[in-house]
Amino acid sequence: MNEITMKLNVDPIILMALQEDIPTEDVSTNAIMPHSVQGTVDLICKQDGIIAGLTVFARVFHLLDPNTKVEFLCQDGDFVKKGDKLAILTGDIRVLLSGERVSLNYLQRMSGIATYTNQVVKFLEGSHTKLLDTRKTTPNFRIFEKYAVKVGGGHNHRFNLSDGIMLKDNHIGAAGSIQKAVEMTRAYAPFVRKIEVETETLEQVAEAVEAGADIILLDNMSVEQMKQALALIAGRAETECSGNVTLENVKALADIGVDYISSGALTHSAPILDLSMKHLRRL
């Protein structure tokens, strides 16, 4: 994440997280550290995985005190192992203690998503199929979770409702039909926008093709149905499949030949990567 992105989009969220954790004061820290004392502490990996979110981790401490020094011994995207020292932090011990939980919450969550995403991506090696995330993200955590997906080797689907057009079942129901929904969207949206249509049956796939959809989403279809759908589409639109995509079935889905596979599990079901701040000592 660059400096502009951090200041405009990330800093306000981190500050809210810090305010949630320190609404008035850090009573434990203030009780034992009434005055500023310089110290250092290590960031330790406790589980093998892909690290993601180091800049966000450091930003927590820099927002509390810009003079905090964070020396990283790895970078986002690196495979780290249990026992590795990932960073050395130096600064006011009060800041190191007060920022510990919030910084680790971000780093563990983001690294867990990057690790899980990377595991799924490996099943797609050798195919042209790209792995996408979804909008099934933790409220106010989307920028972090989608960044972590990219670090893990995945790709971002639309970031928000303003970012792209997807006509889902309820949009189609509101419009009356896929044909009407696509016509109304083309009349309203800028011509540079692609239109994606969600389908659940082969009849809907045929209607989406006839309506001129740019991307056709095959939602919760069987493998056999998706093969028939691809034959029906015949390259006239890009294709995406979704619905209960897991490590166990992603390879079979890629073998079908769809352009994209989207998985909400990347962000809503990835476990954290276990990390810890240890060995704090005075200088």
DOTOR-496471 format. One record per residue (C-alpha): residue in three letters; y, x, z. Coordinates in nm, 4 decimals, padded with zeros to 6 digits, always signed. Layout:
+------+----------+----------+----------+
! dogu !        y !        x !        z !
+------+----------+----------+----------+
!  ALA !        Y !        X !        Z !
...
+------+----------+----------+----------+
// end
This chain:
+------+----------+----------+----------+
! dogu !        y !        x !        z !
+------+----------+----------+----------+
!  MET ! +00.0000 ! +00.0000 ! +00.0000 !
!  ASN ! +00.3386 ! +00.1409 ! -00.0940 !
!  GLU ! +00.6447 ! +00.1512 ! +00.1285 !
!  ILE ! +00.8118 ! -00.1541 ! -00.0277 !
!  THR ! +00.4995 ! -00.3666 ! +00.0137 !
!  MET ! +00.4693 ! -00.2531 ! +00.3734 !
!  LYS ! +00.8291 ! -00.3384 ! +00.4642 !
!  LEU ! +00.8452 ! -00.6739 ! +00.2861 !
!  ASN ! +00.4972 ! -00.8165 ! +00.3355 !
!  VAL ! +00.3065 ! -00.6215 ! +00.5980 !
!  ASP ! +00.5517 ! -00.5252 ! +00.8721 !
!  PRO ! +00.6434 ! -00.8870 ! +00.9648 !
!  ILE ! +00.2732 ! -00.9748 ! +01.0037 !
!  ILE ! +00.1975 ! -00.6674 ! +01.2138 !
!  LEU ! +00.4978 ! -00.7410 ! +01.4343 !
!  MET ! +00.3683 ! -01.0940 ! +01.4937 !
!  ALA ! +00.0296 ! -00.9507 ! +01.5895 !
!  LEU ! +00.1955 ! -00.7107 ! +01.8337 !
!  GLN ! +00.4073 ! -00.9913 ! +01.9797 !
!  GLU ! +00.0906 ! -01.1968 ! +02.0258 !
!  ASP ! -00.0718 ! -00.9102 ! +02.2169 !
!  ILE ! +00.2409 ! -00.7985 ! +02.4068 !
!  PRO ! +00.4471 ! -01.1157 ! +02.4678 !
!  THR ! +00.6442 ! -00.9611 ! +02.7537 !
!  GLU ! +00.4872 ! -00.6286 ! +02.8519 !
!  ASP ! +00.1636 ! -00.4307 ! +02.8624 !
!  VAL ! +00.1064 ! -00.4664 ! +03.2364 !
!  SER ! -00.1919 ! -00.2295 ! +03.2525 !
!  THR ! -00.0153 ! +00.0527 ! +03.0721 !
!  ASN ! +00.3181 ! +00.0111 ! +03.2480 !
!  ALA ! +00.1427 ! +00.0210 ! +03.5847 !
!  ILE ! -00.0063 ! +00.3667 ! +03.5270 !
!  MET ! +00.2561 ! +00.5117 ! +03.2903 !
!  PRO ! +00.6042 ! +00.4273 ! +03.4194 !
!  HIS ! +00.7569 ! +00.7066 ! +03.2110 !
!  SER ! +00.7014 ! +00.8576 ! +02.8677 !
!  VAL ! +00.4338 ! +01.1269 ! +02.8588 !
!  GLN ! +00.3064 ! +01.2875 ! +02.5408 !
!  GLY ! -00.0639 ! +01.2622 ! +02.4692 !
!  THR ! -00.3242 ! +01.2576 ! +02.1969 !
!  VAL ! -00.6288 ! +01.0466 ! +02.1139 !
!  ASP ! -00.9007 ! +01.0503 ! +01.8469 !
!  LEU ! -01.0076 ! +00.7756 ! +01.6076 !
!  ILE ! -01.3875 ! +00.7823 ! +01.6016 !
!  CYS ! -01.6328 ! +00.6166 ! +01.3624 !
!  LYS ! -01.9256 ! +00.4442 ! +01.5357 !
!  GLN ! -02.0992 ! +00.3041 ! +01.2276 !
!  ASP ! -02.1579 ! +00.4166 ! +00.8670 !
!  GLY ! -01.9401 ! +00.2437 ! +00.6093 !
!  ILE ! -01.6342 ! +00.2447 ! +00.3833 !
!  ILE ! -01.3001 ! +00.2996 ! +00.5569 !
!  ALA ! -01.0056 ! +00.0802 ! +00.4553 !
!  GLY ! -00.6676 ! +00.0090 ! +00.6126 !
!  LEU ! -00.5629 ! +00.3492 ! +00.7424 !
!  THR ! -00.1996 ! +00.2947 ! +00.6421 !
!  VAL ! -00.1951 ! -00.0369 ! +00.8281 !
!  PHE ! -00.3588 ! +00.1258 ! +01.1305 !
!  ALA ! -00.0837 ! +00.3907 ! +01.1424 !
!  ARG ! +00.1910 ! +00.1355 ! +01.0816 !
!  VAL ! +00.1113 ! -00.0411 ! +01.4086 !
!  PHE ! +00.2015 ! +00.2727 ! +01.6038 !
!  HIS ! +00.5011 ! +00.3584 ! +01.3873 !
!  LEU ! +00.6498 ! +00.0136 ! +01.4464 !
!  LEU ! +00.6152 ! +00.0695 ! +01.8209 !
!  ASP ! +00.7530 ! +00.4227 ! +01.7968 !
!  PRO ! +00.8464 ! +00.5956 ! +01.4666 !
!  ASN ! +00.7868 ! +00.9348 ! +01.6316 !
!  THR ! +00.4123 ! +00.8734 ! +01.6678 !
!  LYS ! +00.2180 ! +01.1256 ! +01.4618 !
!  VAL ! -00.1033 ! +01.0152 ! +01.2885 !
!  GLU ! -00.3095 ! +01.2861 ! +01.1193 !
!  PHE ! -00.5851 ! +01.1398 ! +00.9014 !
!  LEU ! -00.9033 ! +01.3332 ! +00.8316 !
!  CYS ! -01.0173 ! +01.0865 ! +00.5621 !
!  GLN ! -00.8641 ! +00.8394 ! +00.3192 !
!  ASP ! -00.9167 ! +00.4766 ! +00.2209 !
!  GLY ! -01.2332 ! +00.4370 ! +00.0155 !
!  ASP ! -01.4172 ! +00.7273 ! +00.1795 !
!  PHE ! -01.7702 ! +00.6746 ! +00.3051 !
!  VAL ! -01.7632 ! +00.7603 ! +00.6758 !
!  LYS ! -02.0511 ! +00.8162 ! +00.9123 !
!  LYS ! -02.1212 ! +00.7422 ! +01.2770 !
!  GLY ! -01.9695 ! +01.0169 ! +01.4916 !
!  ASP ! -01.7047 ! +01.1234 ! +01.2380 !
!  LYS ! -01.3539 ! +01.1914 ! +01.3673 !
!  LEU ! -01.1263 ! +00.9980 ! +01.1323 !
!  ALA ! -00.7806 ! +01.0666 ! +01.2748 !
!  ILE ! -00.5847 ! +01.2318 ! +01.5541 !
!  LEU ! -00.2906 ! +01.0430 ! +01.7037 !
!  THR ! -00.0163 ! +01.2144 ! +01.9011 !
!  GLY ! +00.2789 ! +01.0555 ! +02.0777 !
!  ASP ! +00.3974 ! +00.8583 ! +02.3786 !
!  ILE ! +00.0798 ! +00.7633 ! +02.5678 !
!  ARG ! +00.2271 ! +00.4204 ! +02.6366 !
!  VAL ! +00.2442 ! +00.3580 ! +02.2613 !
!  LEU ! -00.1083 ! +00.4876 ! +02.2021 !
!  LEU ! -00.2432 ! +00.2520 ! +02.4676 !
!  SER ! -00.0403 ! -00.0553 ! +02.3744 !
!  GLY ! -00.1106 ! -00.0309 ! +02.0023 !
!  GLU ! -00.4813 ! +00.0445 ! +02.0311 !
!  ARG ! -00.6306 ! -00.3051 ! +02.0073 !
!  VAL ! -00.4087 ! -00.4402 ! +01.7302 !
!  SER ! -00.4497 ! -00.1285 ! +01.5156 !
!  LEU ! -00.8278 ! -00.1323 ! +01.5552 !
!  ASN ! -00.8457 ! -00.5047 ! +01.4806 !
!  TYR ! -00.6878 ! -00.4410 ! +01.1416 !
!  LEU ! -00.8876 ! -00.1288 ! +01.0613 !
!  GLN ! -01.2260 ! -00.2651 ! +01.1720 !
!  ARG ! -01.1801 ! -00.5909 ! +00.9827 !
!  MET ! -01.0584 ! -00.4264 ! +00.6623 !
!  SER ! -01.3253 ! -00.1565 ! +00.6721 !
!  GLY ! -01.5948 ! -00.4175 ! +00.7265 !
!  ILE ! -01.4809 ! -00.6085 ! +00.4182 !
!  ALA ! -01.4641 ! -00.2901 ! +00.2096 !
!  THR ! -01.8128 ! -00.1929 ! +00.3249 !
!  TYR ! -01.9672 ! -00.5313 ! +00.2470 !
!  THR ! -01.7873 ! -00.5528 ! -00.0879 !
!  ASN ! -01.9174 ! -00.2094 ! -00.1812 !
!  GLN ! -02.2726 ! -00.3166 ! -00.1019 !
!  VAL ! -02.2405 ! -00.6160 ! -00.3358 !
!  VAL ! -02.0713 ! -00.4136 ! -00.6116 !
!  LYS ! -02.3638 ! -00.1727 ! -00.6232 !
!  PHE ! -02.5894 ! -00.4567 ! -00.7406 !
!  LEU ! -02.3596 ! -00.5046 ! -01.0419 !
!  GLU ! -02.3725 ! -00.1431 ! -01.1602 !
!  GLY ! -02.4724 ! -00.1214 ! -01.5252 !
!  SER ! -02.3474 ! -00.4715 ! -01.6079 !
!  HIS ! -02.0091 ! -00.5832 ! -01.7420 !
!  THR ! -01.9757 ! -00.8418 ! -01.4649 !
!  LYS ! -01.6865 ! -00.7973 ! -01.2210 !
!  LEU ! -01.6944 ! -00.9059 ! -00.8574 !
!  LEU ! -01.4023 ! -01.1215 ! -00.7413 !
!  ASP ! -01.2822 ! -01.2391 ! -00.4019 !
!  THR ! -01.1430 ! -01.5889 ! -00.3325 !
!  ARG ! -00.8697 ! -01.7559 ! -00.1290 !
!  LYS ! -01.1189 ! -01.8127 ! +00.1556 !
!  THR ! -00.9327 ! -01.5679 ! +00.3754 !
!  THR ! -00.8169 ! -01.5575 ! +00.7373 !
!  PRO ! -00.4725 ! -01.7225 ! +00.7670 !
!  ASN ! -00.1949 ! -01.4604 ! +00.7571 !
!  PHE ! -00.4528 ! -01.1901 ! +00.6864 !
!  ARG ! -00.4911 ! -01.2338 ! +00.3087 !
!  ILE ! -00.2925 ! -00.9277 ! +00.2025 !
!  PHE ! -00.5131 ! -00.7075 ! +00.4218 !
!  GLU ! -00.8435 ! -00.8689 ! +00.3232 !
!  LYS ! -00.7766 ! -00.8653 ! -00.0505 !
!  TYR ! -00.6637 ! -00.5028 ! -00.0315 !
!  ALA ! -00.9910 ! -00.4197 ! +00.1450 !
!  VAL ! -01.1901 ! -00.5869 ! -00.1336 !
!  LYS ! -01.0210 ! -00.3577 ! -00.3864 !
!  VAL ! -01.0938 ! -00.0511 ! -00.1732 !
!  GLY ! -01.4600 ! -00.1566 ! -00.1674 !
!  GLY ! -01.4730 ! -00.1696 ! -00.5465 !
!  GLY ! -01.4176 ! -00.5420 ! -00.5991 !
!  HIS ! -01.1379 ! -00.7218 ! -00.7833 !
!  ASN ! -00.8845 ! -00.9773 ! -00.6697 !
!  HIS ! -00.8919 ! -01.3344 ! -00.7977 !
!  ARG ! -00.5598 ! -01.5212 ! -00.7748 !
!  PHE ! -00.3681 ! -01.4227 ! -00.4645 !
!  ASN ! -00.2190 ! -01.7646 ! -00.3925 !
!  LEU ! -00.1486 ! -02.1032 ! -00.5487 !
!  SER ! +00.1521 ! -01.9654 ! -00.7372 !
!  ASP ! -00.0464 ! -01.6765 ! -00.8802 !
!  GLY ! -00.2797 ! -01.8548 ! -01.1211 !
!  ILE ! -00.4058 ! -02.1893 ! -01.2445 !
!  MET ! -00.7428 ! -02.3252 ! -01.1384 !
!  LEU ! -00.8226 ! -02.6900 ! -01.2024 !
!  LYS ! -01.0863 ! -02.7827 ! -00.9453 !
!  ASP ! -01.2818 ! -03.1045 ! -00.9094 !
!  ASN ! -01.0081 ! -03.2831 ! -00.7155 !
!  HIS ! -00.7391 ! -03.1805 ! -00.9667 !
!  ILE ! -00.9581 ! -03.3194 ! -01.2435 !
!  GLY ! -01.0142 ! -03.6371 ! -01.0439 !
!  ALA ! -00.6406 ! -03.6767 ! -00.9924 !
!  ALA ! -00.5671 ! -03.6246 ! -01.3637 !
!  GLY ! -00.8495 ! -03.8507 ! -01.4816 !
!  SER ! -01.0485 ! -03.6006 ! -01.6887 !
!  ILE ! -01.0778 ! -03.2305 ! -01.7745 !
!  GLN ! -00.9086 ! -03.2946 ! -02.1104 !
!  LYS ! -00.6094 ! -03.4660 ! -01.9482 !
!  ALA ! -00.5848 ! -03.2021 ! -01.6730 !
!  VAL ! -00.5744 ! -02.9179 ! -01.9273 !
!  GLU ! -00.3232 ! -03.0999 ! -02.1506 !
!  MET ! -00.0908 ! -03.1718 ! -01.8579 !
!  THR ! -00.1190 ! -02.8151 ! -01.7303 !
!  ARG ! -00.0383 ! -02.6643 ! -02.0724 !
!  ALA ! +00.2687 ! -02.8863 ! -02.0957 !
!  TYR ! +00.3877 ! -02.7833 ! -01.7492 !
!  ALA ! +00.2920 ! -02.4194 ! -01.6981 !
!  PRO ! +00.4396 ! -02.1131 ! -01.8717 !
!  PHE ! +00.2492 ! -02.0197 ! -02.1881 !
!  VAL ! +00.1534 ! -01.6822 ! -02.0386 !
!  ARG ! -00.0666 ! -01.8491 ! -01.7771 !
!  LYS ! -00.4396 ! -01.8716 ! -01.8314 !
!  ILE ! -00.6039 ! -02.1984 ! -01.7343 !
!  GLU ! -00.9305 ! -02.1896 ! -01.5428 !
!  VAL ! -01.1411 ! -02.5040 ! -01.5107 !
!  GLU ! -01.4129 ! -02.5589 ! -01.2512 !
!  THR ! -01.7276 ! -02.7264 ! -01.3821 !
!  GLU ! -02.0434 ! -02.8491 ! -01.2122 !
!  THR ! -02.2422 ! -02.9925 ! -01.5042 !
!  LEU ! -02.3153 ! -02.9013 ! -01.8658 !
!  GLU ! -02.1214 ! -03.2099 ! -01.9744 !
!  GLN ! -01.8147 ! -03.0782 ! -01.7953 !
!  VAL ! -01.8650 ! -02.7361 ! -01.9521 !
!  ALA ! -01.8630 ! -02.8949 ! -02.2987 !
!  GLU ! -01.5457 ! -03.0870 ! -02.2136 !
!  ALA ! -01.3756 ! -02.7733 ! -02.0817 !
!  VAL ! -01.4591 ! -02.5859 ! -02.4021 !
!  GLU ! -01.3274 ! -02.8727 ! -02.6129 !
!  ALA ! -01.0093 ! -02.8863 ! -02.4045 !
!  GLY ! -00.9444 ! -02.5184 ! -02.4699 !
!  ALA ! -00.9859 ! -02.3789 ! -02.1187 !
!  ASP ! -00.9321 ! -02.0029 ! -02.1034 !
!  ILE ! -01.1795 ! -01.9474 ! -01.8178 !
!  ILE ! -01.4674 ! -02.1739 ! -01.7231 !
!  LEU ! -01.5997 ! -02.1577 ! -01.3685 !
!  LEU ! -01.9674 ! -02.2482 ! -01.3277 !
!  ASP ! -01.9823 ! -02.3787 ! -00.9729 !
!  ASN ! -02.3072 ! -02.4076 ! -00.7761 !
!  MET ! -02.5230 ! -02.4238 ! -01.0872 !
!  SER ! -02.8818 ! -02.3071 ! -01.1093 !
!  VAL ! -02.9621 ! -01.9925 ! -01.3032 !
!  GLU ! -03.1112 ! -02.2002 ! -01.5842 !
!  GLN ! -02.8037 ! -02.4263 ! -01.6003 !
!  MET ! -02.5751 ! -02.1224 ! -01.6197 !
!  LYS ! -02.7782 ! -01.9760 ! -01.9064 !
!  GLN ! -02.7403 ! -02.3044 ! -02.0941 !
!  ALA ! -02.3694 ! -02.3125 ! -02.0127 !
!  LEU ! -02.3150 ! -01.9632 ! -02.1519 !
!  ALA ! -02.4949 ! -02.0609 ! -02.4704 !
!  LEU ! -02.2731 ! -02.3688 ! -02.4946 !
!  ILE ! -01.9527 ! -02.1704 ! -02.4351 !
!  ALA ! -02.0603 ! -01.9060 ! -02.6884 !
!  GLY ! -01.7768 ! -01.6661 ! -02.6113 !
!  ARG ! -01.4999 ! -01.9246 ! -02.6557 !
!  ALA ! -01.3850 ! -01.8762 ! -02.2960 !
!  GLU ! -01.4267 ! -01.6234 ! -02.0194 !
!  THR ! -01.6888 ! -01.7207 ! -01.7641 !
!  GLU ! -01.7078 ! -01.7067 ! -01.3859 !
!  CYS ! -01.9783 ! -01.8249 ! -01.1506 !
!  SER ! -01.9469 ! -01.9043 ! -00.7814 !
!  GLY ! -02.1238 ! -02.0796 ! -00.4994 !
!  ASN ! -02.3188 ! -01.9177 ! -00.2157 !
!  VAL ! -02.3097 ! -01.5709 ! -00.3712 !
!  THR ! -02.4895 ! -01.3254 ! -00.1412 !
!  LEU ! -02.6368 ! -00.9780 ! -00.1463 !
!  GLU ! -02.9737 ! -01.1377 ! -00.2098 !
!  ASN ! -02.8845 ! -01.3276 ! -00.5284 !
!  VAL ! -02.5925 ! -01.1407 ! -00.6854 !
!  LYS ! -02.8121 ! -00.9237 ! -00.9097 !
!  ALA ! -02.9812 ! -01.2274 ! -01.0627 !
!  LEU ! -02.6405 ! -01.3815 ! -01.1301 !
!  ALA ! -02.5149 ! -01.0650 ! -01.3012 !
!  ASP ! -02.8229 ! -01.0599 ! -01.5251 !
!  ILE ! -02.7152 ! -01.3954 ! -01.6690 !
!  GLY ! -02.4172 ! -01.2247 ! -01.8340 !
!  VAL ! -02.1147 ! -01.3989 ! -01.6820 !
!  ASP ! -01.7846 ! -01.2121 ! -01.6930 !
!  TYR ! -01.7032 ! -01.2640 ! -01.3257 !
!  ILE ! -01.8790 ! -01.3494 ! -01.0018 !
!  SER ! -01.6587 ! -01.4778 ! -00.7191 !
!  SER ! -01.7686 ! -01.4699 ! -00.3574 !
!  GLY ! -01.5919 ! -01.6107 ! -00.0542 !
!  ALA ! -01.8369 ! -01.4207 ! +00.1649 !
!  LEU ! -01.6555 ! -01.0952 ! +00.0902 !
!  THR ! -01.3726 ! -01.2037 ! +00.3174 !
!  HIS ! -01.5103 ! -01.4821 ! +00.5362 !
!  SER ! -01.8492 ! -01.3370 ! +00.6309 !
!  ALA ! -01.8215 ! -00.9577 ! +00.6288 !
!  PRO ! -01.8929 ! -00.8036 ! +00.9728 !
!  ILE ! -01.6473 ! -00.5523 ! +01.1128 !
!  LEU ! -01.7049 ! -00.1769 ! +01.0934 !
!  ASP ! -01.7340 ! -00.0397 ! +01.4461 !
!  LEU ! -01.4521 ! +00.2058 ! +01.5233 !
!  SER ! -01.2988 ! +00.3292 ! +01.8458 !
!  MET ! -01.0120 ! +00.5313 ! +01.9905 !
!  LYS ! -01.1540 ! +00.7861 ! +02.2342 !
!  HIS ! -01.0760 ! +01.1016 ! +02.4347 !
!  LEU ! -00.7161 ! +01.0277 ! +02.5255 !
!  ARG ! -00.5599 ! +01.3246 ! +02.7070 !
!  ARG ! -00.2180 ! +01.4352 ! +02.8186 !
!  LEU ! -00.0459 ! +01.7244 ! +02.6461 !
+------+----------+----------+----------+
// end
